[in-house]
């Protein structure tokens, strides 16, 4: 297994592996603790219908016609926290070109835990509270962060596990904007 060798599979821009320190293995019941398998691409994104931090529903259809970076993360995950400033910068830089970043928090404490973190981190994109169903719908999220890039037609075109930097995200989204 890739985890045992100290590598985590990733398909960001064709990369085949990332250092093990760039991802958090699941340590809670919502996420599996099995060996990580790179998420699938080239299929329609599964429906998304979760609640935001104010308890209001957010649906994937809310982002129709947009390029979406769907980022599964948690407040307790160091590589998740490390990529937030780049995600904030990307949202600011590319929102007017049709990009929307959606953070799916997999924190067990839900909105009560996530809301203060989002405020302190200055997150400027929608954050929803994830659950076991959405994790299963997206192939069984086993590693955080796990990120999907979804084109304007709703097709998952890139996916990866482990932290990524701004340049990696830009390379994935620029051809789609």
N, C-alpha and C positions, 0 to 999 in steps of 0.2 A: 504494500500500500504506500501511496505517496507520503502520507502523514508520517509513517514509520521511518521514512528515509530523510525526514526533515524538510520535505518540499510539499507545497500545496499546489494542486493543478490550477491553471488559469488559462482562459482563452482570450484575455485582453490582447488585442492586436497580434494574435498568433503566438503569444508567449506560451511556453509550455510549463513553466514552473516559477514559483516565487519563493523567497525565503520563508521558512516556517514562522518566523517572528512577525510576518506581515499580516497574520490572521489570527483570530481567536477561535479555538475549538469551542463548540457549544458546551456549556456547563449548566444547562437548565432543561427542564422537561419539554419545553416548547420545541427545542431543537434536538435532532438526533446526535448521538455521540459516535457514530460509525465513521469509517474512512470517507474522506471527502471525494466526491466525483464532480468534475467540472460541469457547471450547468449547461443545459442544451440551448441552442440557438436555432434560427431559421423557422420559427413557428409563431403563430399568433400568441400574443401575450395573454395569459389567463386573466379572467375578469378580476378587477380589484374593487372591493367594496368594504371599506374599513372606516373607523371613526377617527377624526382628527383629535387634537389635544383638548378641544372644547366640546367633544362629544358629538360633533356634527358629521354626517356621512360624507365620505369622499369616494367617488367612483372613477374608474379608469376612463369612462366616457367624458368626465370633466376635462380631460386633457386631449380630446379628439383633435387630430391635426397637428399635434405637438410632438417634438422629439422628447422622450422621457428617459431620464436616468433614474431607475428604480433601485434604491440603495437600502438593503437590509442591514441594520446596525444595532448597536446597544450602547448605552451610556458607560457601561463597565468595560468596554472593549477598547484597549489602547489604539490599535490601528484604525478602528472606526473613528475615534476622536481625532486622530491625526489627519484624516482626509477631509474632515468637516470644513476647515478654512478654504481648501481648494474647491469644494462643492459650493460654498457660499460665494466665492469669487466667480465661479462658472455661472451660477444662477444670475448674478448681477450683470455679468458680461454678455450673456447670450439669451436672456429672457426675451428681449425684443426681437430676436431672430427665430423664436419658436421653441426654445428649450424650457423644460420644466423638470426640476429635480424633485423627487418624492422620496422622503426618508421613511422607511418602515421600521419603527422601533420594535425590537424583540425583547425589550425589558419586561421582566415578570411583574414589576410594580405598575406597569401601564402609565397613563397620563400623569399620575401623581409624581412619579419619579422623573419622567421625561420633560415635563413642562419647565421646571426650573433650569434644567440643563440646557434646553433649547434657548431660553432667554439669555442665560449667561454666555452661551457660545455664539449668540447673534445669528442663529440660523434663520435665513430669509426665504426658505422654501417650505412647501407643505410637509408636515410630519404626521404620520398616522400610526396608530397602535396596531402592531401585527399580532397574529395569533397562529395556532397550529394549522388551521385550514389554509391560510395564505402561504405559509411555509411549504405545505404539501403541494399546493397548486403550482408553486414555482419550483417543483422538482425535489422538495425536501431540503430546506436550507440547513446545511450542516456546519458551515463555517461563516463567521462574521469578520469583516463585511463581505457580503455577496451582492454584486451589482449587475443589473441588466440594463442594456441600452436598447430602447424600443423606438422604432422609426415612426414617421407620421401616419403610416397605415396600420400601426399596432403590431408590427412584427418584431420579435426579439432578434436583433442583429448582432449583438455582442453580449457576452456574459463573462463574469470572472469572480474568483474568490480571492480574498486577501486585499490589503490596502493598495490603492493606486494613487498616482499623483496627477496634478492638473494636466500636464502634457499628455499623459495616457488617456485621460478622459477626453481632452480636446481632439486627439487623433481619432477617437471613436465617434465623436458627434459632429465634427466639422463637415464631413461629406454628406451628412443628413440634414443640415440646416439650410 
